[in-house]
Amino acid sequence: MKTINVEIWKSEKFYIAKCLEYSNCFTQGKTIEETIRNIKEVIYLILNIKKPKLNIILKDSLVEAL
């Protein structure tokens, strides 16, 4: 199983996620959970990886909010 590094941060209204290894894989969601579901779907649709192992990296502003 391939591990993909995903960075997540909070914008004004949404959480944003992008794959660090693949600049064309990014998405957004209203919650962190929705954003993670969305990035898994993007990874499947673009990279054809059905069950990726994600290494989630939270940006500093998001970590402070938690």
N, C-alpha and C positions, 0 to 999 in steps of 0.2 A: 504494500500500500504506500502510495506516494504522500509525503508530508508537504503541505503547502503553507507558507507563511502568509497570514492575513492580518493586515493592520486595520484597526477600527478606531474611529474618532467621532466626536459629536460635533455636528454643525448646528446652526440655529434651530432647525426643526427636525432634523433626521440624524441617524447614525449612518456613517459612511464606511464601507469596507472595500479594500482593494487587495489583490494578491500582489505580493512584492515581486515574485518571479515573472508574472505575466501582466504587463501593463494594460492589456485589453480586458481584464477581468476585474470589474468593480460593480458595486451596487449600493443601495441605500435601504433603510427601513425605519419604521417609527420606534421600534424597540431593538435592543441588542439581539434578542432571540430571533426576531423577524429578519434582521440584517444577516445573521449567521445562516438562517434557512435560505435566504436569497443568494448569498455568495456560494453556497453549496450548489444551488440550481445553476448559477452562472458557470461554475466550474464544470458541471456536467454538460451543459449546452455548448460551451466553447471548447473545452479540453477533452470531453468525453470520458471523464473520470467519475464513476458512479458514487463511490463512497470515499471521498478524500479525507485524509487525516489533516485537521487544521491545527496549526500553531498560531493561536490568536495573540496578537500584540496590541495592547490597548495604549492609545496615545496618552500622554501625561494629563491632559485636561480631563479625560474620561476617568482615569484612575483616581484623580483627586475627587471627582464627583461621587465615586463609589465609596 
